[in-house]
Amino acid sequence: MKVILVKDVKDIGKVGDLVNVAEGFARNFLFPRKLASEATEKRVKEWEHLKRVADAKKKKAIEERKALLTKISGTSLKFKAAAGETDKLFGTVTTTEISKELTKAGFSVDRRDIHLEEPIKVLGNHKAWIRFGEGLEAQIQVVVERA
């Protein structure tokens, strides 16, 4: 029996998957728990349409991310911070601060997409990567100077 999953089911599939399961499993487990709905002809057509729309949106989002990464690649951000005699900062430069600076520069990047090799705790030049997943990444330069 073909069913469309409404929720994730372990070892069966994820939300929106069209799967073939035993009739008894569907009637006695999936349907009573509202984990799936029967794959009627109308629902299958609706599912296919929604899948095409989702794929188109995903492709568009990936293209937008690629364009953003090409613009942002090689960007250098400057921060002024208080530091001691040994060039050690009184605090750190965080991904949140980097995200705010990128926003000021005209790039909208979430702090969770910014990755550092190690926390920035000393003056100097540091590298940061912007990773959007699916192999999309760009490197930026973070320069920390004495305030």
C-alpha positions as CSV (number, residue, x, y, z in Angstrom):
1,M,0.0,0.0,0.0
2,K,1.4,3.4,-0.9
3,V,1.2,6.1,1.7
4,I,2.5,9.7,2.1
5,L,4.3,10.3,5.4
6,V,2.9,13.2,7.4
7,K,5.7,12.9,10.1
8,D,9.1,11.3,10.2
9,V,8.9,7.5,10.8
10,K,12.1,5.7,11.9
11,D,13.3,3.2,9.3
12,I,10.5,4.2,6.9
13,G,11.1,7.7,5.7
14,K,10.9,11.4,6.2
15,V,8.0,13.9,6.0
16,G,6.5,14.1,2.5
17,D,8.0,10.8,1.3
18,L,5.9,8.5,-0.8
19,V,6.5,5.0,0.5
20,N,5.2,1.5,0.0
21,V,4.3,-0.3,3.2
22,A,2.4,-3.3,4.2
23,E,-1.4,-2.7,4.4
24,G,-1.7,-3.9,8.0
25,F,1.2,-1.7,9.1
26,A,-0.5,1.3,7.5
27,R,-4.0,0.6,8.9
28,N,-2.9,-0.5,12.4
29,F,0.1,1.8,13.1
30,L,0.5,4.7,10.7
31,F,-3.1,5.8,10.2
32,P,-4.2,5.7,13.9
33,R,-1.2,7.7,14.9
34,K,-1.7,10.2,12.1
35,L,1.9,9.5,10.8
36,A,0.7,9.0,7.2
37,S,-2.2,9.4,4.8
38,E,-3.3,7.1,2.1
39,A,-1.8,7.9,-1.3
40,T,-4.9,8.5,-3.4
41,E,-4.5,9.7,-7.0
42,K,-5.4,13.2,-6.0
43,R,-2.9,13.3,-3.1
44,V,-0.1,11.9,-5.2
45,K,-0.6,14.6,-7.8
46,E,-0.7,17.2,-5.1
47,W,2.5,15.7,-3.6
48,E,4.3,15.8,-6.9
49,H,3.3,19.4,-7.5
50,L,4.5,20.4,-4.0
51,K,7.8,18.5,-4.6
52,R,8.4,20.4,-7.9
53,V,7.7,23.7,-6.2
54,A,10.1,22.9,-3.3
55,D,12.8,21.9,-5.8
56,A,12.4,25.1,-7.7
57,K,12.6,27.2,-4.5
58,K,15.7,25.2,-3.4
59,K,17.5,25.9,-6.7
60,K,16.7,29.6,-6.5
61,A,18.0,29.8,-3.0
62,I,21.2,28.0,-3.9
63,E,21.7,30.4,-6.8
64,E,21.2,33.4,-4.5
65,R,23.7,32.0,-2.0
66,K,26.3,31.4,-4.8
67,A,25.9,35.0,-5.9
68,L,26.3,36.3,-2.3
69,L,29.4,34.2,-1.8
70,T,31.1,35.5,-5.0
71,K,30.4,39.0,-3.8
72,I,31.6,38.4,-0.3
73,S,34.7,36.3,-1.1
74,G,37.9,38.1,-0.1
75,T,36.1,40.7,2.0
76,S,38.2,42.2,4.8
77,L,36.6,43.3,8.0
78,K,38.3,45.6,10.6
79,F,37.6,45.5,14.3
80,K,39.1,47.8,17.0
81,A,39.4,46.2,20.4
82,A,41.2,46.9,23.7
83,A,44.2,44.7,24.2
84,G,46.9,44.2,26.8
85,E,50.7,44.5,26.3
86,T,51.0,41.0,24.9
87,D,48.4,41.8,22.2
88,K,45.8,39.6,23.9
89,L,42.3,41.0,23.7
90,F,40.1,41.8,26.7
91,G,37.4,39.6,25.3
92,T,36.9,38.0,21.9
93,V,35.6,38.9,18.4
94,T,32.6,36.7,18.0
95,T,30.7,35.4,15.0
96,T,27.8,37.7,16.1
97,E,30.1,40.8,15.8
98,I,31.3,39.5,12.4
99,S,27.7,39.1,11.2
100,K,26.8,42.6,12.3
101,E,29.8,44.1,10.4
102,L,28.9,42.1,7.3
103,T,25.3,43.5,7.6
104,K,26.8,47.0,7.7
105,A,28.8,46.2,4.6
106,G,25.6,45.1,2.8
107,F,25.7,41.4,3.2
108,S,23.1,39.5,5.2
109,V,24.8,36.5,6.8
110,D,23.5,34.6,9.9
111,R,26.1,34.2,12.7
112,R,25.6,30.4,12.5
113,D,26.9,30.3,9.0
114,I,30.2,32.0,10.0
115,H,32.9,29.6,11.1
116,L,36.3,30.4,12.8
117,E,39.4,28.1,13.1
118,E,39.6,29.2,16.8
119,P,38.2,32.1,18.8
120,I,39.7,35.4,18.0
121,K,41.5,36.5,21.2
122,V,44.6,38.3,19.8
123,L,45.4,41.2,17.6
124,G,46.2,40.6,14.0
125,N,44.8,38.9,10.8
126,H,42.4,36.0,11.1
127,K,40.4,33.9,8.7
128,A,36.7,33.2,8.8
129,W,34.6,31.0,6.5
130,I,31.1,31.5,5.5
131,R,29.5,28.1,4.9
132,F,26.0,27.7,3.5
133,G,26.1,23.9,3.2
134,E,26.1,21.9,0.0
135,G,29.7,22.8,-0.7
136,L,29.1,26.5,-0.8
137,E,31.7,28.4,1.2
138,A,33.8,31.6,1.0
139,Q,36.7,32.9,3.0
140,I,36.9,36.4,4.5
141,Q,39.7,38.2,6.4
142,V,39.1,39.6,9.9
143,V,41.6,42.2,11.0
144,V,41.7,43.1,14.7
145,E,43.5,46.3,15.6
146,R,44.3,48.0,18.9
147,A,41.6,50.5,20.0
